[in-house]
Amino acid sequence: MDWEGRWLAGRHSVNCGRVEVQGDPTAATECALRAQTEGKPFRVVYNIMGYDAPVAGGIVRTPDGELYGLSFDGDPHGGGGVSLFGQRVSRSTCPKPPHLWPVWRTKGARLR
């Protein structure tokens, strides 16, 4: 997922970081919102509590202003952990016009 995010956002993008499962997403979310407002490419990743394997969701803005949602599943077959050959990253184009908004949780807000 990190490679895909870096590749899409570009070499000079803003890395807003990775938020751990119980981590506070406030700084990463504010960073991404600021970059979006300023028209800068960025990437941010939110780790999510998976049932039997690590999962994560992220948002990437490309240098030409396209927004993508990324999702990661460490082992879609449910073997636990991260499978070297089984892990998957999927990409979906965000609707236009783009609108990012924070979704509040008990510890700060994540982007949606």
C-alpha positions as CSV (number, residue, x, y, z in Angstrom):
1,M,0.0,0.0,0.0
2,D,2.8,2.4,0.8
3,W,4.4,1.8,-2.6
4,E,1.1,2.3,-4.4
5,G,0.4,5.6,-2.5
6,R,3.9,6.9,-3.2
7,W,3.7,6.0,-6.9
8,L,0.3,7.7,-7.3
9,A,1.0,10.8,-5.3
10,G,4.4,11.4,-6.8
11,R,7.9,12.0,-5.6
12,H,7.2,15.5,-4.2
13,S,4.0,14.7,-2.4
14,V,3.2,15.4,1.2
15,N,3.4,12.3,3.3
16,C,0.7,12.8,6.0
17,G,1.6,9.5,7.6
18,R,0.1,6.3,8.8
19,V,-2.3,6.1,11.7
20,E,-2.1,3.0,13.9
21,V,-5.3,1.2,14.9
22,Q,-5.7,2.9,18.3
23,G,-3.7,6.0,17.3
24,D,-4.9,9.5,17.1
25,P,-5.6,10.4,13.5
26,T,-6.0,14.2,14.1
27,A,-2.5,15.3,12.8
28,A,-2.7,13.0,9.7
29,T,-6.2,14.1,8.9
30,E,-5.4,17.8,9.3
31,C,-2.3,17.4,7.1
32,A,-4.4,15.8,4.3
33,L,-7.1,18.4,4.5
34,R,-4.5,21.2,4.4
35,A,-2.7,19.6,1.4
36,Q,-6.1,19.2,-0.4
37,T,-7.0,22.9,0.2
38,E,-3.6,24.0,-1.1
39,G,-3.9,21.8,-4.2
40,K,-0.8,19.6,-3.2
41,P,-0.5,15.9,-3.9
42,F,-0.6,13.9,-0.7
43,R,-1.1,10.5,0.9
44,V,-2.4,9.3,4.2
45,V,-3.1,5.8,5.5
46,Y,-5.3,4.6,8.4
47,N,-4.7,1.1,9.8
48,I,-8.0,-0.7,10.6
49,M,-8.6,-3.5,13.0
50,G,-8.9,-6.6,10.8
51,Y,-10.6,-9.9,11.8
52,D,-7.8,-12.2,10.8
53,A,-5.2,-10.1,8.9
54,P,-4.0,-6.5,8.8
55,V,-6.1,-4.1,6.8
56,A,-5.8,-0.4,6.0
57,G,-7.5,2.4,4.1
58,G,-6.0,5.4,2.6
59,I,-6.5,8.5,0.4
60,V,-4.1,9.8,-2.2
61,R,-4.2,12.9,-4.3
62,T,-2.1,12.8,-7.5
63,P,-0.1,15.8,-8.9
64,D,-2.9,16.4,-11.4
65,G,-5.6,16.6,-8.7
66,E,-7.2,13.2,-8.9
67,L,-8.3,11.6,-5.6
68,Y,-8.1,7.9,-5.0
69,G,-9.2,5.7,-2.2
70,L,-6.8,2.7,-1.4
71,S,-7.6,-0.4,0.6
72,F,-5.2,-3.0,1.7
73,D,-5.8,-6.6,2.9
74,G,-2.8,-8.4,4.2
75,D,-4.2,-11.8,3.5
76,P,-7.6,-12.0,1.7
77,H,-7.7,-15.8,2.2
78,G,-7.7,-15.3,6.0
79,G,-4.5,-17.0,6.9
80,G,-3.5,-14.3,9.4
81,G,-0.6,-11.9,9.1
82,V,0.6,-10.5,5.8
83,S,1.0,-12.9,2.9
84,L,3.9,-12.0,0.7
85,F,2.1,-13.2,-2.5
86,G,-1.5,-13.0,-1.3
87,Q,-1.7,-9.4,-0.1
88,R,-3.9,-7.0,-2.1
89,V,-4.2,-3.3,-2.7
90,S,-7.2,-2.0,-4.5
91,R,-7.7,1.5,-5.9
92,S,-10.9,3.3,-6.5
93,T,-11.5,6.8,-8.0
94,C,-13.2,9.2,-5.7
95,P,-16.3,10.9,-7.0
96,K,-16.1,14.3,-8.6
97,P,-16.2,17.1,-7.6
98,P,-13.9,15.8,-4.8
99,H,-15.1,16.5,-1.2
100,L,-13.1,15.2,1.8
101,W,-14.7,15.3,5.2
102,P,-13.6,14.1,8.6
103,V,-15.5,11.3,10.2
104,W,-15.3,11.6,13.9
105,R,-14.4,8.7,16.1
106,T,-13.5,8.5,19.8
107,K,-9.9,9.4,19.0
108,G,-10.0,12.2,16.4
109,A,-11.3,12.1,12.8
110,R,-10.4,10.1,9.8
111,L,-11.0,11.2,6.2
112,R,-13.7,9.8,4.1
